[in-house]
């Protein structure tokens, strides 16, 4: 679906949710909504920076991967207004597999995927450095 197919009064995220409602089992869709509704509300109220995403942490381990991926795509659609987002998995030695949401063009571009992998490696290196500083300072290391 492209932008010209979206009804004039519809937001892309609403269209995407309608498509998921049709495609998904009822219980899975309800579970998805329980994850994304607080995030969508925060986006609407422009309070996203203070929100703790439910896609990370202990609660996320209980969600099936398909629900986590769809939740990430719903949130990405709400933030970007794009319907061509994809979940891809990037592997690096430092981090192992990392799931990333990106647009279809980036997902099919090996050079851009390499840049994302480089960013993930650098971010991991920085986190490990900060974790070491925190540990040496007697501060919590679970960030």
C-alpha positions in Angstrom: 0.0 0.0 0.0 1.3 3.4 -0.8 0.3 6.9 0.4 -2.1 7.5 -2.4 -4.2 4.6 -1.2 -4.6 6.0 2.4 -8.0 7.6 3.0 -7.6 11.4 3.4 -8.8 11.3 7.0 -6.7 8.2 7.9 -3.3 8.1 9.5 -1.0 5.5 8.2 -0.8 3.8 11.6 -4.6 3.4 11.7 -4.6 1.9 8.3 -1.8 -0.5 9.3 -3.6 -1.5 12.5 -6.8 -2.2 10.4 -4.8 -4.4 8.1 -3.3 -6.3 11.1 -6.8 -6.7 12.7 -7.9 -8.5 9.5 -4.8 -10.6 9.2 -4.1 -11.6 12.8 -5.9 -14.0 15.1 -8.1 -12.1 17.5 -6.1 -12.9 20.7 -2.8 -12.0 19.0 -4.3 -8.7 17.8 -5.5 -7.9 21.4 -2.0 -8.7 22.7 -0.5 -6.5 20.1 -2.8 -3.6 21.1 -2.0 -4.0 24.7 1.7 -3.4 23.9 1.3 -0.6 21.3 -1.7 1.4 22.7 0.4 3.1 25.5 3.1 4.0 23.0 0.7 5.3 20.5 -1.0 7.4 23.2 2.3 8.8 24.2 3.2 9.7 20.6 -0.2 11.4 20.2 0.4 13.4 23.4 4.1 14.1 22.4 5.4 12.4 25.6 7.4 9.7 24.0 10.8 10.4 25.6 9.4 9.6 29.0 7.8 6.3 28.0 9.4 3.0 28.9 8.9 0.7 25.9 7.3 -2.7 26.6 9.4 -4.2 23.8 12.4 -4.6 26.0 13.0 -6.2 29.3 11.3 -9.0 31.1 7.8 -8.5 29.8 9.1 -8.7 26.2 10.4 -12.2 26.8 6.8 -13.3 27.2 5.7 -11.9 23.9 6.0 -14.1 20.8 8.6 -12.7 18.3 5.9 -12.1 15.7 4.0 -9.9 18.1 7.2 -8.0 19.1 8.0 -7.5 15.4 4.5 -6.3 14.5 4.6 -3.9 17.6 7.8 -2.5 16.4 6.4 -2.0 12.9 3.2 -0.3 14.3 5.3 2.1 16.3 7.6 2.8 13.4 4.6 3.5 11.2 3.2 5.9 13.9 6.5 7.7 14.1 7.5 7.8 10.4 4.1 7.8 8.7 5.5 5.2 6.4 4.0 1.8 5.5 7.1 0.3 4.0 8.9 -0.4 7.3 10.6 -3.8 7.7 12.1 -5.7 10.6 15.6 -6.9 9.7 18.1 -8.8 11.7 21.8 -7.7 11.7 24.5 -9.9 13.1 27.7 -8.6 14.6 30.3 -10.6 16.5 30.0 -8.1 19.4 26.2 -8.1 19.8 25.0 -11.2 18.1 21.7 -10.8 16.2 20.0 -7.4 16.6 16.5 -6.7 15.2 16.2 -3.3 13.6 13.2 -1.5 12.0 14.1 0.3 8.8 12.5 1.4 5.5 12.4 -1.0 2.6 15.0 0.8 0.6 17.6 0.6 3.4 16.7 -3.0 4.1 17.7 -3.9 0.6 20.9 -1.9 0.5 24.0 -3.9 1.6 26.0 -0.7 2.1 23.5 0.9 4.4 23.1 -2.3 6.3 26.9 -2.3 6.8 26.7 1.2 8.1 24.0 0.1 10.6 26.2 -2.8 11.7 29.1 -0.4 12.2 26.9 1.8 14.3 25.7 -1.2 16.4 29.3 -2.3 17.0 30.4 1.3 18.0 27.3 1.6 20.3 28.1 -1.7 21.9 31.8 -0.6 22.5 30.6 2.6 24.1 28.1 0.8 26.3 30.8 -1.7 27.5 33.1 1.2 28.2 30.4 3.0 30.2 29.6 -0.2 32.0 33.2 -0.6 33.0 33.3 3.0 34.3 30.1 2.4 36.3 31.4 -0.8 37.7 34.7 0.8 38.8 32.7 3.6 40.4 30.4 1.3 42.3 27.4 2.4 40.2 24.7 0.2 38.7 25.7 -1.4 35.4 22.3 -2.5 34.2 21.6 0.3 31.7 
